[in-house]
């Protein structure tokens, strides 16, 4: 039996996931990352490459011990990771600085860039599909100002997944789907754009070669093999960003396919055949992991984290019921909210706004329009309202994408932890007014990465054949037309209320749930 190893580096942890060639998960091992905040620099979140490399090694060792597969049976491996996380290297290819995607130390640098040239951000966005909010440019400028010795010593830059592959193969390179999130890419050509770096007064000679997902980088080095137990004959294959690889893992590899990923953040990914950008800079545009395909991306902030907050703050009873029954607390909450009517008796949650990438901020978290009727606006209604809110944000974001593309999806694929919820999946279908398909494998970034590793090793003839063989469907939720019409009215009300709540936060009367650095 032949196997494929996928290394999935999220914001909070690293997972080693072993698959067979039919896409079955054979084994998995997970370790939490170490991120270090530098007390001198508010918002900093350093990536501890020494400790974290040890955790990568431990995960690989553990999954091999757990599964007892012969090292020679692992024909290929690849890696996916959080986007925007950076690693910098010196002239000897040694790591000298790294940060996680949640690093937010460069707010002043964003302000300075905007002050130097107010038009530049939108002009760069038209080429790169990125704004300053999440990209590498402000962070590199921060280094230039605050850590000039490290900045001057920097000779190469990669993303976190590329760093993992470098540690295993000894080859520095990047892939387009994650590399483009630096804001230093030419989307159309799927390559570095040195002119962007020069215009922003940062180094333009630190960019390694670009390899599309599925490209052979090399083989596992003897050093890496001795540490991990892997074979030196195992091929190391270029991977990609986690959101893009997750869409591959659910079969969204063709244009106009749409994926809603429901995790801590909710991402809406729409595949497009050319890198269109929104003229107002409201949505993000990325290279898909699939060569010749791009994605317009919109992001809803924190629906999964908000739901976890609600569970932990208000649902101790359901948590105890779950503990006693061996079920999930969210499943129990969904059962209790099953008969809550559309609109949750008027409750309007104010959490994430629709995306506005160029001026990204959110109102203070709140529930609006509660009544004093405990049976009418109690725990089940508030729970259902939070599910509705995530779906309403999704509707708004897909409408933004429609303005750029002229296309609204005929169906969506729903993945991530939220897709486990039957009520949430049905609510999403009712709000969007289109079918919602839920795959068997919902945490799909590792699977998509494995499929590309398999393509690189010729275990599959193409990514199309890999998807056809592996991706299976669990359920399809069809919209209720009457519920959909009600939700369209609720959406318009929610937009008006949200606009007023955002004004209060902008005035400083309330506190933004989140706003981009430099705003």
C-alpha positions as CSV (number, residue, x, y, z in Angstrom):
1,X,0.0,0.0,0.0
2,X,1.3,3.4,-1.0
3,X,0.9,6.4,1.4
4,X,1.1,10.2,1.3
5,X,2.1,12.5,4.2
6,X,0.5,15.9,4.6
7,X,1.8,18.5,7.0
8,X,-0.9,21.0,8.0
9,X,0.4,24.1,9.8
10,X,-2.5,26.1,11.2
11,X,-2.4,29.2,13.3
12,X,-2.4,27.2,16.5
13,X,-0.9,23.9,15.7
14,X,0.9,21.5,13.4
15,X,-0.6,18.2,12.2
16,X,1.0,15.3,10.4
17,X,-1.7,13.5,8.6
18,X,-1.0,10.2,6.7
19,X,-3.4,9.2,3.9
20,X,-3.6,6.2,1.6
21,X,-4.1,6.8,-2.1
22,X,-7.9,6.6,-1.8
23,X,-7.9,9.6,0.5
24,X,-8.5,7.6,3.7
25,X,-6.9,9.1,6.8
26,X,-4.6,6.4,8.1
27,X,-3.2,8.3,11.1
28,X,-2.8,11.8,12.5
29,X,-0.6,13.5,15.1
30,X,-0.9,17.1,16.4
31,X,1.1,19.5,18.4
32,X,0.3,23.1,19.5
33,X,2.7,25.7,18.1
34,X,4.7,28.1,20.2
35,X,4.2,31.8,19.4
36,X,6.1,34.3,21.4
37,X,5.0,37.8,22.0
38,X,7.9,40.3,22.4
39,X,6.9,42.5,25.3
40,X,8.7,45.4,23.7
41,X,6.4,45.4,20.7
42,X,2.6,45.3,21.2
43,X,0.9,43.1,18.7
44,X,4.0,41.1,18.0
45,X,3.7,37.3,17.5
46,X,7.0,35.7,16.8
47,X,7.1,32.2,15.2
48,X,9.6,30.1,17.3
49,X,11.2,28.1,14.5
50,X,13.5,26.1,16.7
51,X,10.8,24.8,19.0
52,X,8.3,24.5,16.2
53,X,10.6,22.4,14.0
54,X,11.0,20.0,16.9
55,X,7.2,19.8,17.0
56,X,7.1,19.0,13.2
57,X,9.6,16.3,13.8
58,X,7.6,14.9,16.8
59,X,4.4,14.8,14.7
60,X,6.0,12.9,11.9
61,X,7.6,10.5,14.3
62,X,4.3,10.0,16.2
63,X,2.2,9.3,13.1
64,X,4.7,6.8,11.8
65,X,4.9,5.0,15.1
66,X,1.1,5.1,15.4
67,X,0.5,3.7,11.9
68,X,3.6,1.4,11.7
69,X,3.8,2.0,7.9
70,X,7.1,1.3,6.4
71,X,9.0,4.6,5.5
72,X,9.4,3.4,1.9
73,X,5.6,3.3,1.5
74,X,5.4,7.1,2.0
75,X,6.0,8.0,-1.6
76,X,5.5,11.8,-1.2
77,X,4.9,14.6,1.2
78,X,3.8,18.2,1.1
79,X,2.8,21.0,3.4
80,X,0.1,23.6,3.8
81,X,0.0,26.4,6.3
82,X,-1.7,29.5,7.5
83,X,-1.3,32.3,5.0
84,X,0.7,35.5,5.7
85,X,3.1,33.9,8.2
86,X,6.7,34.7,7.2
87,X,10.2,33.2,7.7
88,X,13.4,35.1,6.8
89,X,16.8,33.6,6.1
90,X,20.4,34.8,6.0
91,X,23.0,34.1,3.3
92,X,23.6,30.7,4.8
93,X,19.9,29.8,4.6
94,X,19.5,29.9,8.3
95,X,16.4,31.3,9.9
96,X,16.8,34.8,11.4
97,X,13.3,36.0,11.9
98,X,9.7,34.7,11.6
99,X,6.2,35.7,12.5
100,X,2.8,34.1,12.6
101,X,-0.1,35.3,10.5
102,X,-1.7,37.0,13.6
103,X,1.3,39.3,14.1
104,X,0.0,42.9,14.3
105,X,3.1,44.9,15.2
106,X,3.3,47.0,12.0
107,X,0.3,49.4,12.5
108,X,2.5,52.5,12.4
109,X,4.1,51.3,9.2
110,X,0.7,51.0,7.6
111,X,-0.2,54.5,8.6
112,X,3.1,55.8,7.2
113,X,2.6,54.0,3.9
114,X,-0.9,55.6,3.6
115,X,0.5,59.0,4.5
116,X,3.3,58.8,2.0
117,X,0.9,58.1,-0.9
118,X,-2.9,57.7,-0.2
119,X,-3.4,56.1,-3.7
120,X,-0.6,53.6,-3.6
121,X,-2.4,50.8,-1.6
122,X,-5.3,50.6,-4.1
123,X,-2.8,50.8,-7.0
124,X,-0.7,47.9,-5.6
125,X,-3.9,46.0,-4.9
126,X,-4.8,46.1,-8.6
127,X,-1.7,44.1,-9.3
128,X,-1.3,41.9,-6.2
129,X,-4.9,41.5,-5.0
130,X,-3.8,42.3,-1.5
131,X,-3.9,45.4,0.8
132,X,-1.6,46.3,3.6
133,X,-3.8,44.7,6.2
134,X,-2.4,41.2,6.2
135,X,0.7,41.4,3.9
136,X,4.5,41.3,4.3
137,X,5.2,44.9,3.2
138,X,4.5,46.7,6.6
139,X,6.2,43.9,8.5
140,X,9.4,44.2,6.4
141,X,9.3,48.0,6.9
142,X,8.9,47.4,10.6
143,X,12.0,45.3,10.6
144,X,13.9,47.9,8.6
145,X,13.1,50.4,11.3
146,X,13.2,48.4,14.5
147,X,15.6,45.5,13.7
148,X,17.9,46.9,11.1
149,X,20.6,44.2,11.7
150,X,18.1,41.4,10.9
151,X,16.7,43.3,8.0
152,X,20.2,43.9,6.4
153,X,21.0,40.2,6.9
154,X,17.9,39.0,5.2
155,X,18.6,37.2,1.9
156,X,15.4,35.1,1.4
157,X,11.8,35.1,2.4
158,X,9.3,32.2,2.5
159,X,6.0,31.3,4.0
160,X,5.5,28.8,6.9
161,X,4.6,25.8,4.7
162,X,7.6,26.5,2.4
163,X,9.8,26.6,5.6
164,X,8.6,23.1,6.6
165,X,9.4,21.8,3.1
166,X,12.8,23.5,3.2
167,X,13.6,21.8,6.5
168,X,12.8,18.4,4.9
169,X,14.4,19.0,1.5
170,X,17.0,21.7,1.9
171,X,15.4,23.7,-1.0
172,X,14.1,27.2,-0.6
173,X,11.1,28.1,-2.7
174,X,7.5,29.3,-2.5
175,X,4.2,28.4,-4.1
176,X,1.8,31.0,-5.7
177,X,-1.2,30.4,-3.5
178,X,0.5,31.3,-0.3
179,X,3.3,33.5,-1.7
180,X,0.7,35.8,-3.2
181,X,-0.6,36.7,0.3
182,X,2.6,38.7,0.9
183,X,1.2,41.4,-1.4
184,X,4.5,41.2,-3.4
185,X,3.2,39.1,-6.2
186,X,2.0,39.8,-9.7
187,X,-1.3,37.8,-9.6
188,X,-1.6,37.5,-13.4
189,X,1.8,36.0,-13.9
190,X,1.8,34.1,-10.6
191,X,5.3,35.4,-9.8
192,X,7.1,37.9,-7.5
193,X,6.7,41.5,-8.5
194,X,10.0,43.2,-7.6
195,X,8.6,46.6,-8.6
196,X,6.2,46.5,-5.7
197,X,9.0,46.0,-3.2
198,X,11.0,48.8,-4.8
199,X,8.1,51.2,-4.7
200,X,7.6,50.5,-1.0
201,X,11.4,50.9,-0.3
202,X,12.0,47.3,0.8
203,X,14.4,44.7,-0.5
204,X,13.6,43.3,-3.9
205,X,16.3,40.6,-4.1
206,X,15.0,38.3,-1.3
207,X,12.5,36.2,-3.4
208,X,13.2,32.5,-4.0
209,X,11.9,30.5,-7.0
210,X,8.2,29.9,-7.4
211,X,6.9,26.4,-7.9
212,X,3.2,25.5,-8.6
213,X,1.5,23.1,-6.2
214,X,2.4,19.5,-7.2
215,X,5.9,20.4,-8.4
216,X,8.8,18.2,-7.2
217,X,11.2,20.2,-5.0
218,X,13.5,17.3,-4.1
219,X,13.7,14.4,-1.7
220,X,13.9,14.1,2.1
221,X,17.5,14.9,3.1
222,X,19.6,12.4,5.1
223,X,19.5,14.8,8.1
224,X,15.7,15.1,8.0
225,X,15.3,11.4,7.5
226,X,17.5,10.6,10.5
227,X,15.4,13.0,12.7
228,X,11.9,11.9,11.5
229,X,12.3,8.3,10.4
230,X,11.2,9.2,6.8
231,X,12.9,7.6,3.8
232,X,15.4,9.6,1.7
233,X,13.5,8.3,-1.3
234,X,10.3,10.2,-0.3
235,X,9.6,13.0,-2.7
236,X,9.0,16.5,-1.3
237,X,6.3,18.3,-3.3
238,X,5.3,22.0,-3.4
239,X,2.1,22.8,-1.4
240,X,0.0,25.8,-0.8
241,X,-2.0,28.1,1.5
242,X,-4.5,26.4,3.8
243,X,-7.6,28.0,2.4
244,X,-6.7,27.1,-1.2
245,X,-5.7,23.6,-0.3
246,X,-9.0,23.2,1.6
247,X,-10.9,24.0,-1.6
248,X,-8.9,21.4,-3.5
249,X,-9.7,18.9,-0.7
250,X,-13.4,19.3,-1.4
251,X,-13.1,19.2,-5.2
252,X,-13.4,22.9,-5.9
253,X,-10.8,23.1,-8.7
254,X,-12.8,24.5,-11.6
255,X,-14.0,28.1,-12.2
256,X,-17.2,29.3,-10.6
257,X,-17.1,26.7,-7.9
258,X,-17.6,28.3,-4.5
259,X,-16.5,27.1,-1.1
260,X,-17.6,28.5,2.3
261,X,-15.2,27.5,5.0
262,X,-16.7,27.7,8.5
263,X,-14.0,27.8,11.1
264,X,-12.8,30.5,13.6
265,X,-13.0,32.8,10.6
266,X,-15.5,32.1,7.7
267,X,-13.9,32.3,4.3
268,X,-15.8,32.5,1.0
269,X,-13.7,31.3,-1.9
270,X,-15.0,31.7,-5.5
271,X,-12.9,30.3,-8.3
272,X,-12.4,32.5,-11.3
273,X,-10.6,32.1,-14.6
274,X,-8.6,35.4,-14.5
275,X,-7.5,37.6,-11.6
276,X,-10.3,40.2,-11.5
277,X,-10.0,42.7,-8.7
278,X,-12.7,44.8,-7.1
279,X,-12.1,48.5,-8.1
280,X,-13.0,49.6,-4.5
281,X,-10.6,47.1,-2.9
282,X,-13.2,45.4,-0.8
283,X,-12.4,41.8,-1.4
284,X,-9.1,39.8,-1.6
285,X,-7.9,38.1,-4.8
286,X,-5.4,35.1,-4.6
287,X,-3.8,32.6,-6.8
288,X,-5.6,29.3,-6.4
289,X,-3.5,26.2,-5.8
290,X,-4.7,25.1,-9.2
291,X,-2.5,26.5,-11.9
292,X,-4.5,28.8,-14.2
293,X,-7.2,29.4,-11.7
294,X,-7.6,32.3,-9.2
295,X,-9.9,32.9,-6.3
296,X,-11.8,35.9,-5.0
297,X,-11.9,35.6,-1.3
298,X,-14.0,37.3,1.4
299,X,-13.6,36.8,5.1
300,X,-16.1,36.9,7.9
301,X,-14.4,37.6,11.2
302,X,-14.7,35.1,14.2
303,X,-18.0,33.3,13.7
304,X,-16.5,30.1,15.1
305,X,-14.8,32.0,18.0
306,X,-18.0,33.9,18.7
307,X,-19.9,30.6,18.9
308,X,-17.3,29.2,21.2
309,X,-17.6,32.3,23.4
310,X,-21.3,31.9,23.5
311,X,-21.0,28.2,24.5
312,X,-18.5,28.8,27.2
313,X,-20.2,31.9,28.6
314,X,-23.8,30.8,28.6
315,X,-24.1,27.1,27.9
316,X,-22.7,25.3,30.9
317,X,-25.8,23.1,31.1
318,X,-25.4,21.9,27.5
319,X,-21.7,21.3,28.1
320,X,-22.6,19.1,31.1
321,X,-25.2,17.3,29.0
322,X,-22.6,16.7,26.3
323,X,-20.1,15.3,28.8
324,X,-22.7,12.9,30.3
325,X,-23.9,11.7,26.9
326,X,-20.7,11.7,24.9
327,X,-22.2,14.1,22.4
328,X,-21.1,17.6,21.2
329,X,-22.5,20.6,23.0
330,X,-23.2,22.3,19.7
331,X,-25.3,19.4,18.6
332,X,-27.4,19.7,21.7
333,X,-27.7,23.4,21.2
334,X,-28.9,22.9,17.7
335,X,-31.6,20.5,18.8
336,X,-32.8,23.1,21.3
337,X,-32.8,25.8,18.6
338,X,-34.4,23.6,15.9
339,X,-37.9,25.2,16.3
340,X,-36.7,28.8,16.6
341,X,-38.4,30.7,13.7
342,X,-36.6,32.5,10.9
343,X,-35.1,35.7,12.3
344,X,-34.8,34.4,15.9
345,X,-37.8,36.6,17.0
346,X,-36.0,39.8,15.8
347,X,-32.6,39.4,17.4
348,X,-29.8,41.0,15.3
349,X,-26.3,40.0,16.3
350,X,-23.6,42.6,15.5
351,X,-20.2,40.8,15.2
352,X,-18.5,40.5,11.8
353,X,-19.3,43.0,9.0
354,X,-19.2,42.2,5.3
355,X,-15.6,42.5,4.0
356,X,-14.0,45.9,3.3
357,X,-10.4,44.9,2.7
358,X,-9.2,48.4,2.0
359,X,-10.7,49.8,5.3
360,X,-11.3,46.6,7.4
361,X,-13.0,47.0,10.7
362,X,-15.9,45.7,12.7
363,X,-18.4,47.2,15.1
364,X,-18.5,46.4,18.8
365,X,-19.9,42.9,19.5
366,X,-23.5,43.0,20.6
367,X,-27.0,41.6,20.4
368,X,-29.5,44.2,19.2
369,X,-33.3,44.1,19.5
370,X,-33.6,41.7,22.5
371,X,-37.0,41.6,24.1
372,X,-37.7,40.9,27.8
373,X,-39.5,37.7,27.0
374,X,-37.2,34.9,28.2
375,X,-39.1,32.4,26.0
376,X,-38.9,34.6,23.0
377,X,-35.3,35.8,23.1
378,X,-33.6,33.3,25.3
379,X,-30.6,31.0,24.8
380,X,-32.0,29.0,21.8
381,X,-32.9,32.1,20.0
382,X,-29.5,33.8,20.6
383,X,-27.8,30.6,19.5
384,X,-29.8,30.5,16.3
385,X,-29.3,34.2,15.7
386,X,-25.5,33.7,15.7
387,X,-25.8,31.0,13.1
388,X,-28.0,33.3,11.0
389,X,-25.5,36.1,11.4
390,X,-22.7,34.0,10.0
391,X,-24.9,33.1,7.0
392,X,-25.9,36.8,6.5
393,X,-22.3,37.8,6.4
394,X,-21.7,35.1,3.8
395,X,-24.6,36.4,1.7
396,X,-23.2,39.9,1.8
397,X,-19.7,38.8,0.9
398,X,-20.9,36.7,-2.0
399,X,-22.8,39.7,-3.2
400,X,-19.6,41.8,-3.1
401,X,-17.9,39.1,-5.2
402,X,-20.8,39.1,-7.6
403,X,-20.2,42.8,-8.2
404,X,-16.7,42.0,-9.4
405,X,-17.5,38.9,-11.4
406,X,-21.1,39.2,-12.4
407,X,-21.6,35.7,-11.0
408,X,-23.5,34.4,-7.9
409,X,-23.0,30.7,-7.2
410,X,-25.6,28.1,-8.1
411,X,-24.5,26.1,-5.1
412,X,-21.8,26.2,-2.4
413,X,-19.6,23.6,-0.8
414,X,-19.6,24.0,3.0
415,X,-16.6,22.8,5.0
416,X,-14.9,23.3,8.3
417,X,-16.2,22.7,11.8
418,X,-19.5,24.6,11.3
419,X,-20.4,22.2,8.5
420,X,-20.9,19.5,11.1
421,X,-24.0,21.4,12.2
422,X,-27.2,20.3,10.4
423,X,-29.1,23.3,11.5
424,X,-26.3,25.6,10.5
425,X,-26.0,24.0,7.1
426,X,-29.7,24.3,6.5
427,X,-29.7,28.0,7.7
428,X,-26.9,28.7,5.2
429,X,-28.9,27.2,2.4
430,X,-32.0,29.2,3.4
431,X,-30.1,32.5,3.6
432,X,-28.3,32.1,0.3
433,X,-31.2,30.5,-1.5
434,X,-29.0,27.9,-3.2
435,X,-28.1,24.2,-2.4
436,X,-25.4,23.7,0.2
437,X,-23.2,20.6,-0.3
438,X,-21.3,19.1,2.7
439,X,-18.4,16.7,1.9
440,X,-17.5,13.7,4.0
441,X,-14.1,15.2,4.8
442,X,-14.7,18.6,6.2
443,X,-11.3,19.5,7.5
444,X,-9.9,19.4,4.0
445,X,-6.7,21.4,3.9
446,X,-4.6,18.4,4.7
447,X,-6.4,16.2,2.2
448,X,-6.0,18.8,-0.6
449,X,-2.3,19.0,0.2
450,X,-2.0,15.2,0.1
451,X,-3.7,15.1,-3.3
452,X,-1.2,17.5,-4.8
453,X,1.7,15.5,-3.2
454,X,0.2,12.4,-4.9
455,X,0.0,14.3,-8.3
456,X,3.7,15.3,-7.9
457,X,4.6,11.6,-7.3
458,X,2.5,10.4,-10.2
459,X,0.2,8.5,-7.8
460,X,-2.6,10.3,-9.7
461,X,-2.5,11.3,-13.3
462,X,-3.9,14.8,-12.6
463,X,-5.5,16.8,-9.8
464,X,-8.8,16.3,-11.6
465,X,-8.5,12.5,-11.4
466,X,-7.4,12.7,-7.8
467,X,-10.5,14.7,-6.8
468,X,-12.7,12.4,-8.8
469,X,-11.4,9.4,-7.0
470,X,-11.3,10.8,-3.4
471,X,-13.9,13.5,-2.8
472,X,-17.2,12.1,-1.4
473,X,-20.4,13.9,-0.3
474,X,-22.3,13.5,3.0
475,X,-25.4,15.6,2.4
476,X,-27.0,18.4,0.3
477,X,-29.2,20.9,2.0
478,X,-31.9,22.5,-0.2
479,X,-33.2,26.0,0.5
480,X,-36.7,26.7,1.7
481,X,-38.0,29.5,-0.7
482,X,-40.2,31.1,1.9
483,X,-37.4,31.2,4.4
484,X,-35.1,32.7,1.8
485,X,-37.4,35.6,1.1
486,X,-37.7,36.3,4.8
487,X,-33.9,36.3,5.2
488,X,-33.5,38.8,2.3
489,X,-35.6,41.2,4.3
490,X,-33.7,40.5,7.5
491,X,-30.4,41.1,5.6
492,X,-31.5,44.6,4.6
493,X,-32.4,45.4,8.2
494,X,-29.2,44.0,9.5
495,X,-27.1,46.1,7.1
496,X,-28.8,49.3,8.3
497,X,-28.4,48.4,11.9
498,X,-24.7,47.4,11.4
499,X,-23.9,50.7,9.7
500,X,-25.1,52.6,12.7
501,X,-23.2,50.4,15.1
502,X,-20.0,50.8,13.1
503,X,-20.4,54.6,13.3
504,X,-20.5,54.3,17.1
505,X,-17.3,52.3,17.1
506,X,-15.6,54.7,14.6
507,X,-16.5,57.6,17.0
508,X,-14.9,55.8,19.9
509,X,-18.2,55.5,21.8
510,X,-17.9,51.7,21.6
511,X,-14.9,49.4,20.8
512,X,-14.3,47.8,17.5
513,X,-14.3,44.0,17.6
514,X,-11.3,44.2,15.3
515,X,-9.7,46.7,12.9
516,X,-6.8,46.4,10.6
517,X,-3.4,47.7,11.6
518,X,-3.0,51.3,10.8
519,X,-6.6,52.3,10.8
